[in-house]
Amino acid sequence: MEAQARFTSGPFWLRRGRVGLLAAALGLAACGGGGGGGGAPDPVDPPVGTECTGDDCRREVLKDIGEQIILPALRDFDDRAAALNIAAAAYADTPASADARDAARAAWDAAMDSWQRNEVLQVGPAGRSTNPDMVAGGQDFRDLIYSWPLTLNTCGLESAADTGAVVDGSTAINLTGLGALEQLLFTDAPPAECAAQPDAAERAAHVERLADWMSQVATSLRNRWEPDGGNFIAQWSTAGDGSAVYMTPQSGLNAVSIALFYAEKNSKDRKIALPTGLPATGLDCSDPVACPEFLESRLSRRTGQNLIANYQAFRDLFTGVGGEFGMNDLLEGIGREDLATEIIVEVDALLAAIQAIENDGGFDAAVEGITDRTECMNAFASSSGLPPCALLGVSKTAMDTFRGPIVSALSLAVPSAAAGDND
C-alpha cells in the first residue's frame, strides 16, 4: 500500500487498525517527523529506531482523513440534502399538512446535523477562495450551503417567497441555504415588520426551491471530491507527491489546522461565548445579562446539537476513525503522547458537558435562563456552576491545548482570525 508508515521492525508497511496489535507489542511509535512546508519550522523528527518516514507519514494521515472522514461526511450530507429535497416537495404539495411540515423539519434537522460535522472540515472546495484564510483549492461551497454567522436577510427571504423568486447561483447567500430553510420551516408566519407577507403555501413553495438548489450544491461539492468525479481526494492524498494543490504534506496539514480552528473561533467564541454575554466589550444585545438572540439555531432549538457535531468532528480528526490514522499519530511520532492524550480527555469532557445540558432542556433554554451575570462569570472562571457559562470554561481548556502546545508541536498554521488572539 503506497505512502504508509515504515518501521525498522521488519520489511512491513504497517497500518494502525490492521496490524495495530503487532505495533503495540513492539512498542512502536505510530508516526512522526521529517520535512515540512508552508514556511513554518518542521516538526521534530522521532527518536532513532522508529523511522516513521516524515512526509510519508503525514501523507498517510491526510489520506486517511480524506477517505475516512471528509469524503464520507460529504456523501452523508449529499444524501440528507436529497432526502430534505423530497420532504420539501411533499410539503409544498400539501402546505396545510402539519405532518408534511413536521417531516420537512425532521429532514432539515438531519441535514443540519450532517452539515455541522462538515463545518469543521472546510478544506479544498468547501473552503474560502479569497482572503482572509483562503484555502488551497477553495471554491466557497460552504457559504452556498450555510452562511452563518452572516445575518439572514429575513424580510428579503419573505419577499422571495412572496414573489416566487428563483433560487440559483445568483441568489445572495443570506437568502438561501440551511439558515433560510430554518426560518421558513420553524416559523408560522413572516415577521410583522416585513412588507412582504407570503401565505403558508407560498412559503412552502419557497422551501422546495431552496431545498432543491441546496441539494444540487451538495451533490456538486461531493462530486468535486469523488474519485470518479473531480477527484480532489487524489490531490489531497498525494500532497507533496504529485498533487498540484498541496506542494508538501505539511501544507495539507496546515489546511486541516485552519479547519480545526472553527471549533475555537466559531464553536467556542460565537456559539457559546456570545450568547452567554461573557465577551461584553462592544456587545450589543437586548438582554442586559445574556444575549440569547445570538444563539445559532434558536428557532429550531438545536444549538447544543450543533456544538456536539462540531466537537465530535474535531475529535475524529485527532483520533482517526475505523482504526486509521489521525492527527494524534503525528503527536505520538514526535514523542508527545501526553498532548495526544490530553486533547482527547479534554474534548471528551467538553462533549459530556454539552450532552448534560442537552439532557436537561437544551443549550438554547439554558442560555435563555441566565439571569445573573456575576454567577455566569464565576461559572466560566471555574468551569463549574451555571451550565452554559461553565461550558465556555471547559471549551476554553480544550481549545487552549489545541491552539497552543499542539499547534506549536506540529508547526501548524494558524488562521488570521486567530493570530495574536489569546482568549
VMD Tcl script that draws the C-alpha trace (Angstrom):
set ca {
  {0.00 0.00 0.00}
  {1.54 3.31 -1.01}
  {2.58 6.10 1.33}
  {2.21 4.15 4.55}
  {4.45 4.42 7.59}
  {7.55 2.13 7.51}
  {9.14 0.78 10.67}
  {12.50 -0.90 11.32}
  {10.89 -3.98 12.87}
  {10.82 -5.67 9.50}
  {10.06 -5.15 5.84}
  {6.43 -4.29 6.54}
  {4.28 -1.29 5.75}
  {2.30 -1.14 8.93}
  {-1.11 0.44 9.20}
  {-2.83 1.00 12.51}
  {-6.11 -0.89 12.70}
  {-4.81 -3.76 10.56}
  {-1.62 -4.60 12.42}
  {-2.19 -2.48 15.50}
  {-1.57 -5.37 17.91}
  {1.80 -6.09 16.34}
  {2.81 -2.45 16.52}
  {1.72 -2.24 20.14}
  {3.62 -5.40 21.04}
  {6.78 -3.99 19.54}
  {6.29 -0.65 21.33}
  {6.45 1.29 18.10}
  {5.57 4.94 17.66}
  {2.64 5.43 15.36}
  {4.05 8.12 13.16}
  {6.30 11.19 13.03}
  {8.63 13.88 11.78}
  {10.50 14.80 8.67}
  {10.18 17.56 6.12}
  {7.60 20.28 6.41}
  {6.33 23.18 4.39}
  {4.37 26.37 4.34}
  {7.23 28.47 5.69}
  {6.88 27.08 9.22}
  {9.66 25.15 11.03}
  {9.39 21.39 10.61}
  {8.13 19.20 13.46}
  {10.88 17.41 15.37}
  {11.87 14.02 13.97}
  {11.02 10.96 16.06}
  {13.76 9.19 18.03}
  {16.10 6.97 16.03}
  {14.65 3.49 15.86}
  {11.08 4.31 14.98}
  {11.96 5.61 11.49}
  {8.46 6.59 10.53}
  {9.24 8.49 7.33}
  {8.07 12.04 7.96}
  {6.40 13.03 4.74}
  {5.08 9.54 4.05}
  {3.51 9.51 7.49}
  {1.96 12.96 7.06}
  {0.61 11.90 3.69}
  {-0.90 8.77 5.25}
  {-2.64 10.89 7.88}
  {-4.06 13.12 5.15}
  {-5.11 10.12 3.07}
  {-6.98 8.52 5.96}
  {-8.62 11.79 6.98}
  {-9.77 12.30 3.40}
  {-11.01 8.76 2.80}
  {-12.42 8.01 6.26}
  {-13.75 11.41 7.41}
  {-14.05 14.14 4.77}
  {-15.46 12.23 1.80}
  {-17.88 10.15 3.94}
  {-19.13 13.37 5.57}
  {-19.79 14.95 2.18}
  {-21.56 11.82 0.96}
  {-23.72 11.78 4.06}
  {-24.71 15.42 3.64}
  {-25.49 14.88 -0.03}
  {-27.81 12.01 0.90}
  {-29.53 14.04 3.61}
  {-29.90 17.08 1.38}
  {-31.57 14.84 -1.21}
  {-33.94 13.49 1.47}
  {-34.73 17.05 2.53}
  {-35.48 17.94 -1.09}
  {-38.01 15.10 -1.28}
  {-39.63 16.10 2.02}
  {-39.75 19.77 0.94}
  {-41.52 18.83 -2.30}
  {-44.12 16.86 -0.34}
  {-44.61 19.84 1.97}
  {-45.06 22.19 -0.98}
  {-47.71 19.85 -2.36}
  {-49.65 19.86 0.94}
  {-48.74 23.11 2.73}
  {-51.67 22.83 5.15}
  {-50.50 19.43 6.41}
  {-48.84 19.53 9.81}
  {-47.44 16.06 9.16}
  {-45.80 17.22 5.92}
  {-44.22 20.20 7.64}
  {-43.03 18.01 10.52}
  {-41.45 15.63 8.03}
  {-39.70 18.53 6.29}
  {-38.48 19.82 9.66}
  {-37.13 16.39 10.58}
  {-35.33 16.14 7.23}
  {-33.88 19.62 7.73}
  {-32.71 18.63 11.22}
  {-30.93 15.56 9.84}
  {-29.29 17.64 7.11}
  {-28.19 20.26 9.64}
  {-26.75 17.59 11.91}
  {-24.72 16.25 8.99}
  {-23.56 19.68 7.86}
  {-22.40 20.66 11.34}
  {-19.74 17.95 11.05}
  {-18.72 19.42 7.72}
  {-18.37 22.85 9.32}
  {-15.12 21.61 10.87}
  {-13.96 20.10 7.56}
  {-13.71 23.24 5.43}
  {-10.77 22.18 3.27}
  {-10.50 22.08 -0.50}
  {-13.62 23.08 -2.47}
  {-15.70 23.73 0.65}
  {-13.24 26.38 1.83}
  {-12.73 30.04 1.06}
  {-11.27 31.07 -2.30}
  {-10.24 34.55 -1.09}
  {-8.50 36.01 1.91}
  {-8.71 36.14 4.86}
  {-7.90 32.49 5.38}
  {-8.10 31.42 1.76}
  {-7.52 27.68 1.49}
  {-5.82 25.74 -1.26}
  {-8.42 24.55 -3.74}
  {-11.13 26.67 -2.08}
  {-14.32 27.21 -4.10}
  {-16.63 28.72 -1.43}
  {-19.13 25.86 -1.39}
  {-19.61 26.18 2.34}
  {-21.22 29.60 2.14}
  {-23.65 28.39 -0.51}
  {-24.88 25.75 1.92}
  {-24.73 27.64 5.22}
  {-23.80 31.30 5.53}
  {-23.98 31.67 9.33}
  {-22.82 33.85 11.12}
  {-23.77 36.21 8.31}
  {-27.13 37.70 9.32}
  {-30.02 36.23 7.38}
  {-31.98 38.77 5.31}
  {-35.28 37.70 6.82}
  {-37.55 40.20 5.09}
  {-35.73 39.64 1.80}
  {-36.39 35.93 2.21}
  {-40.09 36.51 2.82}
  {-40.19 38.76 -0.24}
  {-38.57 36.00 -2.32}
  {-41.25 33.58 -1.12}
  {-43.96 36.14 -1.89}
  {-42.76 36.69 -5.48}
  {-41.78 33.09 -6.20}
  {-38.16 34.09 -6.83}
  {-35.85 31.58 -8.48}
  {-33.12 30.16 -6.24}
  {-29.82 29.58 -8.04}
  {-26.17 30.55 -8.08}
  {-27.03 34.25 -8.34}
  {-29.11 34.21 -5.13}
  {-27.42 36.06 -2.26}
  {-26.04 33.68 0.35}
  {-28.04 35.40 3.11}
  {-31.23 34.41 1.29}
  {-30.54 30.73 0.83}
  {-29.10 27.59 2.41}
  {-29.80 25.91 5.72}
  {-30.40 29.20 7.53}
  {-33.11 30.32 5.12}
  {-34.77 26.91 5.34}
  {-34.79 27.10 9.14}
  {-36.51 30.48 9.03}
  {-39.33 29.27 6.77}
  {-39.77 25.86 8.36}
  {-39.66 26.84 12.02}
  {-41.82 29.97 11.98}
  {-45.56 30.00 11.33}
  {-45.72 33.38 9.58}
  {-43.48 36.19 8.31}
  {-42.25 38.72 10.89}
  {-44.75 41.55 11.26}
  {-42.15 44.15 10.31}
  {-41.65 42.66 6.84}
  {-43.53 44.34 3.99}
  {-43.99 41.03 2.21}
  {-46.41 38.64 3.91}
  {-46.48 35.40 1.87}
  {-49.06 32.83 2.88}
  {-48.28 29.27 4.02}
  {-48.46 27.84 0.51}
  {-46.06 30.46 -0.88}
  {-43.61 29.88 1.96}
  {-43.79 26.10 1.48}
  {-43.19 26.51 -2.25}
  {-40.06 28.54 -1.49}
  {-38.89 25.86 0.92}
  {-39.00 23.47 -2.03}
  {-36.99 25.84 -4.23}
  {-34.39 26.36 -1.50}
  {-34.08 22.64 -0.79}
  {-33.77 21.76 -4.47}
  {-30.94 24.24 -5.01}
  {-29.11 23.16 -1.86}
  {-29.33 19.52 -2.93}
  {-27.73 20.45 -6.25}
  {-24.93 22.28 -4.44}
  {-24.38 19.36 -2.04}
  {-24.05 16.93 -4.95}
  {-21.67 19.26 -6.78}
  {-19.45 19.60 -3.70}
  {-19.40 15.86 -3.14}
  {-18.55 15.23 -6.79}
  {-15.56 17.57 -6.55}
  {-14.04 15.01 -4.15}
  {-15.26 11.74 -5.64}
  {-12.62 9.58 -7.39}
  {-14.93 9.24 -10.39}
  {-15.71 12.96 -10.37}
  {-13.35 15.88 -9.81}
  {-11.11 13.52 -7.79}
  {-9.94 16.16 -5.33}
  {-9.37 13.24 -2.96}
  {-6.33 12.37 -5.10}
  {-4.93 15.90 -4.81}
  {-5.42 15.65 -1.06}
  {-3.90 12.19 -0.65}
  {-0.81 12.87 -2.78}
  {0.28 16.10 -1.09}
  {3.94 16.65 -1.90}
  {3.99 13.60 -4.14}
  {2.26 14.64 -7.35}
  {-0.50 16.88 -6.01}
  {-0.98 20.09 -7.99}
  {-2.72 21.71 -5.00}
  {-0.57 20.77 -1.99}
  {3.13 21.10 -2.64}
  {4.06 19.39 0.65}
  {2.21 17.16 3.11}
  {2.67 19.89 5.69}
  {0.63 22.27 3.52}
  {-2.22 19.76 3.69}
  {-1.89 19.51 7.46}
  {-1.94 23.30 7.63}
  {-5.28 23.20 5.82}
  {-6.55 20.74 8.45}
  {-5.30 23.06 11.20}
  {-7.11 26.08 9.80}
  {-10.27 23.99 9.52}
  {-9.92 22.79 13.11}
  {-9.82 26.38 14.34}
  {-13.54 26.51 13.54}
  {-14.01 24.71 16.86}
  {-12.42 27.64 18.66}
  {-13.40 30.74 16.73}
  {-16.93 29.67 15.86}
  {-17.99 26.87 18.20}
  {-16.42 28.37 21.33}
  {-16.42 32.10 20.65}
  {-19.59 32.55 18.61}
  {-21.83 29.67 19.62}
  {-21.03 29.54 23.35}
  {-19.43 32.82 24.43}
  {-21.57 35.32 22.51}
  {-24.98 34.02 23.63}
  {-23.87 33.91 27.27}
  {-22.88 37.58 27.02}
  {-19.45 36.96 28.50}
  {-17.39 38.86 25.89}
  {-19.18 42.05 26.93}
  {-16.91 44.63 25.31}
  {-18.77 46.19 22.41}
  {-21.52 43.59 22.59}
  {-24.90 44.97 21.62}
  {-27.86 42.84 22.61}
  {-31.31 43.36 24.06}
  {-30.79 41.44 27.30}
  {-28.55 43.19 29.90}
  {-27.32 39.84 31.25}
  {-27.04 37.42 28.32}
  {-27.54 37.57 24.55}
  {-29.85 34.73 23.51}
  {-30.53 36.40 20.16}
  {-27.02 35.26 19.18}
  {-27.91 31.58 19.56}
  {-27.04 29.84 16.33}
  {-30.19 27.73 15.93}
  {-32.67 29.33 18.28}
  {-35.70 28.75 16.05}
  {-35.09 25.02 15.78}
  {-33.73 24.73 19.35}
  {-30.67 22.75 18.29}
  {-27.66 24.95 19.07}
  {-26.36 22.34 21.52}
  {-26.66 19.60 18.92}
  {-24.63 21.76 16.54}
  {-21.90 22.02 19.16}
  {-21.84 18.26 19.69}
  {-21.45 17.65 15.95}
  {-18.67 20.27 15.73}
  {-16.63 18.90 18.60}
  {-17.18 15.27 17.62}
  {-15.78 16.04 14.17}
  {-12.86 17.83 15.84}
  {-12.22 14.74 17.96}
  {-12.43 12.39 14.97}
  {-9.76 14.35 13.11}
  {-7.42 13.71 16.02}
  {-8.17 10.06 16.73}
  {-8.93 8.95 13.20}
  {-11.88 6.63 12.59}
  {-12.09 2.95 11.78}
  {-8.67 2.33 13.30}
  {-6.96 4.56 10.75}
  {-4.53 7.44 11.17}
  {-5.43 10.80 12.73}
  {-3.58 13.87 13.91}
  {-2.71 12.12 17.18}
  {-0.38 9.79 15.32}
  {1.77 12.76 14.39}
  {1.98 13.79 18.02}
  {2.85 10.29 19.13}
  {5.51 10.10 16.44}
  {7.39 13.06 17.90}
  {7.12 11.74 21.45}
  {4.19 13.93 22.51}
  {1.78 11.21 23.58}
  {0.95 13.47 26.52}
  {-0.64 16.03 24.20}
  {-2.36 13.31 22.18}
  {-3.99 12.03 25.37}
  {-4.67 15.46 26.86}
  {-6.68 16.84 23.93}
  {-8.93 13.77 23.77}
  {-9.59 13.80 27.52}
  {-10.49 17.49 27.34}
  {-12.73 17.15 24.28}
  {-14.49 14.19 25.85}
  {-15.17 16.31 28.94}
  {-16.49 19.04 26.67}
  {-18.80 16.68 24.79}
  {-20.08 15.26 28.08}
  {-20.80 18.77 29.39}
  {-22.77 19.72 26.27}
  {-24.72 16.47 26.39}
  {-25.60 17.07 30.04}
  {-27.04 20.46 29.11}
  {-28.98 18.90 26.23}
  {-30.38 16.26 28.58}
  {-31.56 18.99 30.94}
  {-33.62 21.03 28.49}
  {-31.06 22.08 25.91}
  {-28.41 24.76 25.42}
  {-30.85 27.27 23.93}
  {-33.11 27.13 27.00}
  {-30.11 27.23 29.35}
  {-28.86 30.46 27.76}
  {-32.34 31.98 27.91}
  {-32.39 31.15 31.60}
  {-29.25 33.13 32.52}
  {-30.30 35.87 34.96}
  {-27.14 36.69 36.92}
  {-24.07 37.99 35.10}
  {-21.77 37.56 38.11}
  {-22.85 33.96 38.50}
  {-22.17 33.42 34.81}
  {-18.68 34.92 35.00}
  {-17.82 32.84 38.06}
  {-19.04 29.67 36.36}
  {-16.84 30.43 33.34}
  {-13.80 31.09 35.52}
  {-14.21 27.83 37.46}
  {-15.68 25.69 34.65}
  {-18.43 24.73 37.07}
  {-21.81 26.01 38.13}
  {-24.22 27.71 35.72}
  {-24.06 25.19 32.83}
  {-23.82 27.34 29.65}
  {-21.26 29.64 31.28}
  {-19.26 26.76 32.76}
  {-19.28 25.21 29.30}
  {-17.27 28.14 28.00}
  {-14.59 27.39 30.58}
  {-14.50 23.72 29.62}
  {-14.27 24.56 25.92}
  {-11.51 27.10 26.54}
  {-9.41 24.46 28.30}
  {-9.59 22.13 25.30}
  {-9.09 24.81 22.68}
  {-6.12 26.30 24.55}
  {-4.41 22.91 24.38}
  {-5.02 22.74 20.65}
  {-4.10 26.30 19.71}
  {-1.05 26.38 21.97}
  {1.13 23.30 22.51}
  {-0.36 21.13 19.75}
  {-0.11 23.76 17.02}
  {3.43 24.50 18.18}
  {4.50 20.85 18.39}
  {3.29 20.09 14.86}
  {4.24 23.51 13.41}
  {0.69 24.00 12.15}
  {-0.72 27.11 10.51}
  {-2.98 29.49 12.42}
  {-5.79 31.36 10.61}
  {-5.52 35.12 10.54}
  {-8.67 35.43 12.67}
  {-6.87 33.62 15.49}
  {-3.39 35.13 15.13}
  {-2.44 37.08 18.23}
  {-5.71 36.10 19.91}
  {-5.13 34.81 23.42}
  {-8.69 34.31 24.62}
}
mol new
graphics top color blue
foreach p $ca { graphics top sphere $p radius 0.5 }
foreach p [lrange $ca 0 end-1] q [lrange $ca 1 end] { graphics top cylinder $p $q radius 0.2 }
display resetview
